[in-house]
């Protein structure tokens, strides 16, 4: 009999985390991700009481968060619910919408600064082609990051999330790790 052992996107039995001066980058395997798309004629729902955001925005509340991914489309996040059937719970809240489980397709990396927003902005300036100063809390977009495509979410002034394809998790981690290591001396 084969014993199945769950692993994280980076292949560990526990999430990876590294500290670079004031920046901490960690793998977050506990976030459930579900895409929500309006069907023709459907009314935009407010799943779990959350008003869905417009283009370039991210909102959180009532134990869930959402970011806009296209006209009539959002990605819904639920911290701590990755092992549940969160898609089924969301379907109850969003009748008339197309709901698709996405948790196993993506990996979430959380970046937290122990020194305010400046280290986050410095890291963003090296990682992505976005105006880090204009990309404030509540901003979200999909952009290129090295040779990959990723969602970038500014959760707070001192918090950034990078969501990339699970199949590219190791390459994405390497890009984050390498960039933060180069910046470490400047971030003190």
N, C-alpha and C positions, 0 to 999 in steps of 0.2 A: 504494500500500500504506500502511495506517495503522500508525504506530508506537505501540504501547501502552507507556505509562510508568506504573509503579506509583506511587501516591500514598498518603499517610497519610490517616487519617480527617478531619484538618483541611485536607486538600487540598495539603499540601506534599510536596516530594520527599524531605524529611528531617523527622524528628519535631520538633515544637515544644517549646520549653522556656523558662521564665521564672523569674527569681530575684526573690524579694521578701524582702529582709532574710535571715533564716536559712532561709526556705522556698524550696525549688525544686520547681516543678510541671513535669512533663514528660509528653509523650505517649509511650506505650510500644506501638509496633506489632508488637513481636516476640513477644508472648504468644499462644500458641494457646489457644483456649477450646473445650471440648467438654462438652456436658451428658451426664450419666449418670443413667439412671432404672432402678430395679429393676423387672423384670417380675414378675407374680404368681408366687409360689413360688420366686423366685430367691434365692440366698444373697448377702448383701452382700459384694462383692469387696474386695480390697485392691490396687487397681491400682498397678503399679510398686512394690509393697511399702508403699503409703501407706494407713494406716487412715483411713477416711472419717470426717469429723467429725459431731457432732450439731448440733442446732438452735443457731443464733447463733454458730457456730464456723468457724474457718479453720485448716487445718494445712498444713505444707509439709515435704517431705523427698524424697530420691531423685530430684531434678530435676523434681518436679511439686508442685502444691499443689491443695487442694480446699476449697470452702466449701459448706455446706448450703444448698439452695434450697427444700426442701419435704420432706415425708415420703417417704423412699426416693429422693430426688433430690439431685444435687450438680452443681456446675460444677467441672470439672477444668481447671487452668491448667498450661501448660508453657512456661516462659520460653525464648525463643530458637527456638521450634519453629513459629512462625506460618506459615511457608512450606512446612512438611511436611504430610503427611497424618497428623496426630496422631490423628484420630478412628479411623483404621484400626489404629494401634498400640494405642490404648486398647481397642478392640473385642476384640483378642486377650487382653488382660488382664482383661476383664470380660464373659466369656461369660454369656449369660442376661440381659443388660441391654440397654436401648435406648440407643444412642449417637448423638448428633446434633452435627455440626460447628456451632460457634457463632462462630468467630473473626471472620468478616466482618460479623457482626450487632452486635458490641459494640466499644467503644473503651475502652482502659485508660489512665488518668492516674495517674501515681505522684507522690506528694508526700513529700518528704524534708526533715526538719528538721536543720539543722546545729547546733541548740541544744537538743537533747533533746526531750522530749515536750510541753513547755508550748506551743510554737507550734502543734503539731498539734491539741492540745485547744482552743486559742483559735480556730483555723480551723474545727474541727468545730462549735463553739458557734454560729458565725455561719452555717454551711452547712446543717446538718441538725438535725432534732428528735430528737437522741439525747443521752443522758447521757454526755458526753465523758469524764468521770472514771471511769465504770463500763465504758466501751467500751475495754477494754485490749487488749494484744497477743493475737492469736488470735481476736478477735471479728470477726464478719461479719454483715451484714444487708442487706436491701433496704429502702430508705426514700425519702421524697420529698426532692428537692434542688431548690430553687426550684420551677419548674413541671414538673419531670421526676421520673422514678423512676430510681434508681441503686442499685447494690450499693456498700456501703462496707465496706472490709476494713482492719483495723488489723494490718498486717504485723509491726510492732515498735513500741516506744514512740515512736520517732522516724520512723516510716513509715506512710503511709496510702495506700490505693489506692481510686480511684473508678472503677467500671466502669458505663458508660452506653451506651444505644443509639447505634449508629454514626450513625443518621439525626439524632441530636440532639448530635453531637460539638461543633459550633461553639457551640451554646447552652450546653452544659455547660462547655466551655473558658472561655467568657465569664463564667459564674457563678464559676468557680474563680479566674480572673484578677482579676475585679473585687473579690471578697471579700478575696483576699490583698493586693491593692493597698491597700484601705482599712485593713487590719490592719498593714501594713508598719511604720509608726511605733511601734506598740505591741509589736512582736515583737523589737525590737533587744535 
